[in-house]
Amino acid sequence: ASPPAARQLAGNATAYAARAIAAADRAAGAAPAEEADKAATEAEMNMAMAVKTLKEAAAAGLTGPEGDAAATLVEQAIVVAQEARRLAKAKAAAPTSESPGAPGPDDKKLGGTGMPTP
């Protein structure tokens, strides 16, 4: 069995991992790019703390099923935090109704035909 200090650190690592996963989920569901970016940043920060704390737990003697369970959750946090960042970047790059994108077909000044689309 792992020493109590290692188990405590593992608990902290899994808490950070759970926060990272929750923030990544918020990033995926956020409509404005700014909100997605903020949630992705939160996911990345919590993921980094989960990794750091899991390493500390391993150094303190975390082993066996407890270590495997904590490592699995931290690994999932890494994957979803990276995906949250990818989605946030995609949302930031996508044109929105507020940002100028390609000219509309009925916007003559911007190169459209001046005729409404059917």
Accessible surface in RSA format (square Angstrom, percent):
REM  Atomic radii and reference values for relative SASA: ProtOr
REM  Chains: A
REM  Algorithm: Lee & Richards
REM  Probe-radius: 1.40
REM  Slices: 20
REM RES _ NUM      All-atoms   Total-Side   Main-Chain    Non-polar    All polar
REM                ABS   REL    ABS   REL    ABS   REL    ABS   REL    ABS   REL
RES ALA A   1   139.06 127.9  55.29  85.3  83.77 190.6  67.89  95.6  71.17 188.5
RES SER A   2     3.10   2.6   0.00   0.0   3.10   7.1   0.16   0.3   2.94   4.1
RES PRO A   3    57.80  42.1  51.29  46.8   6.51  23.7  57.73  47.7   0.07   0.4
RES PRO A   4    98.66  71.9  93.43  85.2   5.23  19.0  94.89  78.3   3.77  23.4
RES ALA A   5    64.15  59.0  54.07  83.4  10.08  22.9  61.70  86.9   2.45   6.5
RES ALA A   6     0.00   0.0   0.00   0.0   0.00   0.0   0.00   0.0   0.00   0.0
RES ARG A   7    98.97  41.6  89.98  45.9   8.99  21.4  28.41  38.8  70.56  42.8
RES GLN A   8   112.60  63.0 105.66  77.2   6.95  16.5  42.66  90.8  69.94  53.0
RES LEU A   9    42.81  23.8  42.81  30.6   0.00   0.0  42.81  30.1   0.00   0.0
RES ALA A  10     8.74   8.0   8.51  13.1   0.23   0.5   8.74  12.3   0.00   0.0
RES GLY A  11    37.76  46.6   0.00   N/A  37.76  46.6  32.18  88.3   5.58  12.5
RES ASN A  12    56.93  39.3  54.49  52.7   2.44   5.9   8.59  20.7  48.34  46.7
RES ALA A  13     0.00   0.0   0.00   0.0   0.00   0.0   0.00   0.0   0.00   0.0
RES THR A  14    37.13  26.4  35.97  36.5   1.16   2.8  21.62  29.0  15.51  23.5
RES ALA A  15    40.78  37.5  32.02  49.4   8.76  19.9  39.87  56.2   0.91   2.4
RES TYR A  16    55.77  26.0  55.77  31.7   0.00   0.0  19.92  15.0  35.85  44.2
RES ALA A  17     0.00   0.0   0.00   0.0   0.00   0.0   0.00   0.0   0.00   0.0
RES ALA A  18    52.20  48.0  44.88  69.3   7.32  16.6  47.78  67.3   4.42  11.7
RES ARG A  19   124.00  52.1 119.70  61.0   4.30  10.2  49.10  67.1  74.90  45.4
RES ALA A  20     0.00   0.0   0.00   0.0   0.00   0.0   0.00   0.0   0.00   0.0
RES ILE A  21    50.67  28.8  49.85  37.1   0.82   2.0  49.85  35.9   0.82   2.2
RES ALA A  22    48.95  45.0  41.01  63.3   7.93  18.1  47.48  66.9   1.47   3.9
RES ALA A  23     0.00   0.0   0.00   0.0   0.00   0.0   0.00   0.0   0.00   0.0
RES ALA A  24     6.68   6.1   4.39   6.8   2.28   5.2   4.71   6.6   1.96   5.2
RES ASP A  25   104.58  73.3  94.55  94.1  10.03  23.7  18.71  44.0  85.86  85.6
RES ARG A  26   121.38  51.0 111.15  56.7  10.23  24.4  74.89 102.3  46.49  28.2
RES ALA A  27     0.06   0.1   0.00   0.0   0.06   0.1   0.00   0.0   0.06   0.2
RES ALA A  28    49.50  45.5  31.65  48.8  17.85  40.6  31.86  44.9  17.64  46.7
RES GLY A  29    67.49  83.2   0.00   N/A  67.49  83.2  37.96 104.2  29.53  66.1
RES ALA A  30    13.03  12.0   4.78   7.4   8.24  18.8  12.25  17.2   0.78   2.1
RES ALA A  31    90.65  83.4  60.82  93.9  29.83  67.9  70.19  98.8  20.46  54.2
RES PRO A  32    58.25  42.5  47.31  43.1  10.94  39.8  58.11  48.0   0.14   0.8
RES ALA A  33    19.09  17.6  14.42  22.2   4.67  10.6  14.70  20.7   4.39  11.6
RES GLU A  34   133.27  76.5 123.89  93.7   9.38  22.3  71.16 137.6  62.11  50.7
RES GLU A  35    98.65  56.6  94.43  71.4   4.22  10.1  34.12  66.0  64.53  52.7
RES ALA A  36     0.00   0.0   0.00   0.0   0.00   0.0   0.00   0.0   0.00   0.0
RES ASP A  37    66.28  46.4  66.28  66.0   0.00   0.0  14.33  33.7  51.95  51.8
RES LYS A  38   156.23  76.2 149.93  92.0   6.30  15.0  97.54  87.8  58.69  62.5
RES ALA A  39     8.39   7.7   6.39   9.9   2.00   4.5   8.15  11.5   0.25   0.7
RES ALA A  40     0.00   0.0   0.00   0.0   0.00   0.0   0.00   0.0   0.00   0.0
RES THR A  41    54.81  39.0  54.81  55.6   0.00   0.0  45.16  60.7   9.65  14.6
RES GLU A  42    66.15  38.0  63.88  48.3   2.28   5.4  23.54  45.5  42.61  34.8
RES ALA A  43     0.00   0.0   0.00   0.0   0.00   0.0   0.00   0.0   0.00   0.0
RES GLU A  44    53.30  30.6  51.35  38.8   1.95   4.6  21.58  41.7  31.72  25.9
RES MET A  45   123.36  63.9 117.93  78.0   5.44  12.9 102.59  87.2  20.77  27.5
RES ASN A  46    19.54  13.5  18.93  18.3   0.61   1.5   0.98   2.4  18.56  17.9
RES MET A  47    34.43  17.8  34.43  22.8   0.00   0.0  26.37  22.4   8.06  10.7
RES ALA A  48    55.27  50.8  47.25  72.9   8.02  18.2  51.10  72.0   4.17  11.1
RES MET A  49    71.32  36.9  71.31  47.2   0.01   0.0  45.48  38.7  25.84  34.2
RES ALA A  50     0.00   0.0   0.00   0.0   0.00   0.0   0.00   0.0   0.00   0.0
RES VAL A  51    37.93  25.0  37.56  34.0   0.37   0.9  37.73  32.8   0.20   0.5
RES LYS A  52   109.32  53.3 105.44  64.7   3.89   9.3  81.40  73.3  27.92  29.7
RES THR A  53     7.62   5.4   7.62   7.7   0.00   0.0   3.62   4.9   4.00   6.0
RES LEU A  54    30.74  17.1  30.74  22.0   0.00   0.0  30.74  21.6   0.00   0.0
RES LYS A  55   142.25  69.4 134.13  82.3   8.12  19.3  84.89  76.4  57.35  61.1
RES GLU A  56    68.87  39.5  62.62  47.4   6.24  14.9  36.45  70.5  32.42  26.5
RES ALA A  57     0.00   0.0   0.00   0.0   0.00   0.0   0.00   0.0   0.00   0.0
RES ALA A  58    60.86  56.0  45.26  69.8  15.60  35.5  45.79  64.5  15.07  39.9
RES ALA A  59    95.63  87.9  50.95  78.6  44.67 101.6  63.94  90.0  31.68  83.9
RES ALA A  60    39.24  36.1  16.43  25.4  22.82  51.9  29.26  41.2   9.99  26.5
RES GLY A  61    27.96  34.5   0.00   N/A  27.96  34.5  24.59  67.5   3.37   7.5
RES LEU A  62    15.82   8.8   2.68   1.9  13.13  33.0   2.68   1.9  13.13  35.3
RES THR A  63    82.75  58.9  74.91  75.9   7.84  18.7  65.65  88.2  17.10  25.9
RES GLY A  64    37.83  46.7   0.00   N/A  37.83  46.7  27.39  75.2  10.44  23.4
RES PRO A  65   115.11  83.9 108.43  98.8   6.68  24.3 111.97  92.4   3.14  19.5
RES GLU A  66    69.74  40.0  60.08  45.5   9.65  23.0  43.96  85.0  25.78  21.0
RES GLY A  67    11.85  14.6   0.00   N/A  11.85  14.6   9.87  27.1   1.98   4.4
RES ASP A  68    96.56  67.6  93.49  93.1   3.07   7.3  27.22  64.1  69.34  69.2
RES ALA A  69    65.51  60.2  51.56  79.6  13.95  31.7  60.30  84.9   5.21  13.8
RES ALA A  70     1.81   1.7   1.32   2.0   0.48   1.1   1.36   1.9   0.45   1.2
RES ALA A  71    42.86  39.4  39.41  60.8   3.45   7.8  39.75  56.0   3.11   8.2
RES THR A  72    90.21  64.2  87.60  88.8   2.61   6.2  63.62  85.5  26.59  40.2
RES LEU A  73    60.50  33.7  58.82  42.1   1.68   4.2  60.26  42.3   0.24   0.6
RES VAL A  74     3.89   2.6   3.89   3.5   0.00   0.0   3.89   3.4   0.00   0.0
RES GLU A  75   110.12  63.2 109.05  82.5   1.07   2.5  32.50  62.9  77.62  63.4
RES GLN A  76    85.46  47.8  83.98  61.4   1.49   3.5  24.20  51.5  61.27  46.5
RES ALA A  77     0.00   0.0   0.00   0.0   0.00   0.0   0.00   0.0   0.00   0.0
RES ILE A  78    53.15  30.2  53.15  39.6   0.00   0.0  53.15  38.3   0.00   0.0
RES VAL A  79    83.47  54.9  80.27  72.7   3.21   7.7  81.42  70.7   2.06   5.6
RES VAL A  80    31.92  21.0  30.88  28.0   1.04   2.5  30.95  26.9   0.97   2.6
RES ALA A  81     0.06   0.1   0.06   0.1   0.00   0.0   0.06   0.1   0.00   0.0
RES GLN A  82   110.65  61.9 101.25  74.0   9.41  22.4  37.02  78.8  73.63  55.8
RES GLU A  83    71.68  41.2  68.89  52.1   2.80   6.7  37.88  73.3  33.80  27.6
RES ALA A  84     1.87   1.7   0.27   0.4   1.60   3.6   1.56   2.2   0.31   0.8
RES ARG A  85    42.96  18.0  42.96  21.9   0.00   0.0  26.57  36.3  16.40   9.9
RES ARG A  86   132.24  55.5 127.43  65.0   4.81  11.5  70.34  96.1  61.90  37.5
RES LEU A  87    47.62  26.5  47.52  34.0   0.09   0.2  47.52  33.4   0.09   0.2
RES ALA A  88     1.62   1.5   0.59   0.9   1.03   2.3   0.82   1.1   0.80   2.1
RES LYS A  89   135.41  66.1 127.69  78.3   7.72  18.4  77.72  70.0  57.69  61.5
RES ALA A  90    50.24  46.2  37.99  58.6  12.25  27.9  45.53  64.1   4.71  12.5
RES LYS A  91    51.84  25.3  45.68  28.0   6.16  14.7  44.30  39.9   7.55   8.0
RES ALA A  92    72.38  66.5  42.91  66.2  29.46  67.0  44.94  63.3  27.44  72.7
RES ALA A  93    86.28  79.3  50.67  78.2  35.61  81.0  61.75  87.0  24.53  65.0
RES ALA A  94    50.64  46.6  40.17  62.0  10.47  23.8  45.70  64.4   4.93  13.1
RES PRO A  95    99.36  72.4  74.62  68.0  24.74  89.9  79.99  66.0  19.37 120.4
RES THR A  96    68.44  48.7  53.38  54.1  15.05  35.9  58.64  78.8   9.80  14.8
RES SER A  97   121.78 102.9  71.99  96.1  49.79 114.7  60.64 129.1  61.14  85.6
RES GLU A  98   163.96  94.1 127.78  96.7  36.18  86.1  58.32 112.8 105.64  86.3
RES SER A  99    48.16  40.7  38.76  51.7   9.40  21.7  38.39  81.8   9.77  13.7
RES PRO A 100   134.88  98.3 102.02  93.0  32.86 119.4 113.86  94.0  21.02 130.7
RES GLY A 101    46.06  56.8   0.00   N/A  46.06  56.8  17.94  49.2  28.12  63.0
RES ALA A 102    95.76  88.0  59.82  92.3  35.94  81.8  66.47  93.6  29.28  77.6
RES PRO A 103    67.01  48.8  50.54  46.1  16.48  59.9  51.27  42.3  15.75  97.9
RES GLY A 104    27.39  33.8   0.00   N/A  27.39  33.8  21.56  59.2   5.83  13.0
RES PRO A 105    73.68  53.7  65.85  60.0   7.83  28.4  73.61  60.8   0.06   0.4
RES ASP A 106    82.07  57.5  64.71  64.4  17.35  41.0   7.81  18.4  74.25  74.1
RES ASP A 107    49.75  34.8  44.70  44.5   5.05  11.9  15.65  36.8  34.10  34.0
RES LYS A 108   151.74  74.0 137.01  84.1  14.74  35.1  82.93  74.6  68.81  73.3
RES LYS A 109   198.93  97.0 161.73  99.2  37.20  88.6 113.41 102.1  85.52  91.1
RES LEU A 110   111.99  62.4  96.13  68.8  15.86  39.9 102.01  71.6   9.98  26.9
RES GLY A 111    69.36  85.5   0.00   N/A  69.36  85.5  34.97  96.0  34.39  77.0
RES GLY A 112    18.41  22.7   0.00   N/A  18.41  22.7   8.33  22.9  10.08  22.6
RES THR A 113    97.78  69.5  76.76  77.8  21.02  50.1  81.10 108.9  16.68  25.2
RES GLY A 114    31.30  38.6   0.00   N/A  31.30  38.6   7.40  20.3  23.90  53.5
RES MET A 115   130.43  67.5 128.40  85.0   2.02   4.8  99.17  84.3  31.26  41.4
RES PRO A 116    99.84  72.8  85.60  78.0  14.24  51.8  85.97  71.0  13.87  86.2
RES THR A 117    82.72  58.8  62.15  63.0  20.58  49.0  33.15  44.5  49.57  74.9
RES PRO A 118   178.34 130.0 106.30  96.9  72.03 261.8 146.18 120.7  32.16 199.9
END  Absolute sums over single chains surface
CHAIN  1 A     7385.4       5977.2       1408.2       4765.9       2619.5
END  Absolute sums over all chains
TOTAL          7385.4       5977.2       1408.2       4765.9       2619.5
